[in-house]
Amino acid sequence: MTQQAVRWTADQVLALAPDAASRKAGSKLGTAGPWSEAGTGEEGTVWGLCRGSGSKPYQTVVDIAGSAGPAYKCSCPSRKFPCKHALGLLLLWAGADGAVPSGQAPDWAAQWLEGRRRRAEVRHAAGAESGASSAGDPEAARRRAERRAERITAGAAELEQRLADLLRGGLASAERAGYGLWEETAARMVDAQAPGLAARVRELGAIPSSGPGWPVRLLEECALLHLLDQGWLRRERLPDGVAATVRSRVGLPGSADGPPLRDRWLVLAQYDTADARLTTRRIWLYGTESGRTALLLSYGAAGRAPELALPVGLAFEAELSAYAGDGRLRAALGERFTAPAPAAFRPAGLTTAEAAARYGEALRDDPWLDSCPVTLDGVIPTPDGDSWQLADEDGESALPLSPAALSRPELWRLVALSGGAPVTVFGECGHRGFTPLTAWAHGEGEAVPLC
């Protein structure tokens, strides 16, 4: 679909940066000085030549309207996506000074764009063929699922015995045993093809000696793990929705089996978490017509950013299909009908008391839920001793900020945006507190990313 891409803001461009160093380096290249032959096409593409340290300039091209979000190509040796040159080019394009005029893409950019679209068509056709092939052998799929369920059941039974041994010997034994006990147990859960159980076991290993009150925290997490074990072992007796959540928490892959929902989706937040093996990107969306909040997950190998990227504050029309379980918040991105464009819309907000109640309601369907997405309206960042909280304008109630939020420098951006006045804040509300992800000043202000 041919369409003129609406220019973004600098904040929306910088939200794509894979790390702080790239954000800083890209900002330095966001002026016309190092660029030549920059241009933009009607189909949502931007290109340009950036002067570097070598004799030849770097050829940089960005496909803004890519099916999985912006895509980038640069002749520089950087392994980061987007690299600093792509960020600088997008910042130049985002400016309103005419430095990136409309035009015809040069051959080197046109060849990459054509190849990219051709590969997308091949992947789409291969996906359709693979889906048809999988659907053609349901009996084999059923046997594989049964074998895996048997392994998980054996792993869950073994984990129950280990939890019983821990409680029988006393929680102090966990401190003496060290992390090795938990890592060995987690490895057993991996062998049982239950990665969800393995992840929760590894979290248990970090609790002993983690500070005052660790025995209480360990007992709480053991209780939740026991509940998950029992949920799996008795899943046939559970309501369908809870059983789907148990399967998801254990680590069984789900499928986006919900009917496609077409809407104009506002990008509320995007942030990455990483471990030694995987980078996970979480993107929160809000349907401007349906009022539904949805979560997209995208993954990248260690050290590489996931492919899907959607800048905060933009909106696009697309279809989403919900996954079973997880409160049906997680969704798969289907066909996209428009490129992301700036939007002044923001979701309706709740009071802090209503947000806490919403998290409590969500726990009924998913007792292992760390947090749920909510938008707070009319709250003021307020100091609370050595910590901070978001207080309602009338001062009747407040939510404490989570430890993760307190450790981020973006906290001061939120405080500066408020200036003591009420703001609208989207974030995740859970048992550790509230984690702000995006904020809007009262009035017509743009979305301000806080992560």
Secondary structure, DSSP 8 states (H G I E B T S, - for coil): ---------HHHHHTT-SSHHHHHHHHHT-SSTTEEEEEEETTTEEEEEE--SSSS-EEEEEETT-TTS-EEEESS---SSS-HHHHHHHHHHHSSSSSS-B----HHHHHHHHHHHHHHHHHHHHHHHHHHHHHT-HHHHHHHHHHHHHHHHHHHHHHHHHHHHHHHH-THHHHHH-HHHHHHHHHHHHHTT-HHHHHHHHHHHTSTTSSTTHHHHHHHHHHHHHHHHHHHHTGGGS-HHHHHHHHHHHT------S--EEEEEEEEEEEEEE-SSEEEEEEEEEETTT--EEEEEEEEETTS--S----TTEEEEEEEEE-SSGGG-BEEEEEE-S--EE-------B-HHHHHHHHHHHHHH-TT--EEEEEEEEEEEEEETTEEEEEETTSS-EEEB-HHHHTSTHHHHHHHHHTTS-EEEEEEEETTEEEEEEEEETTT---EE--
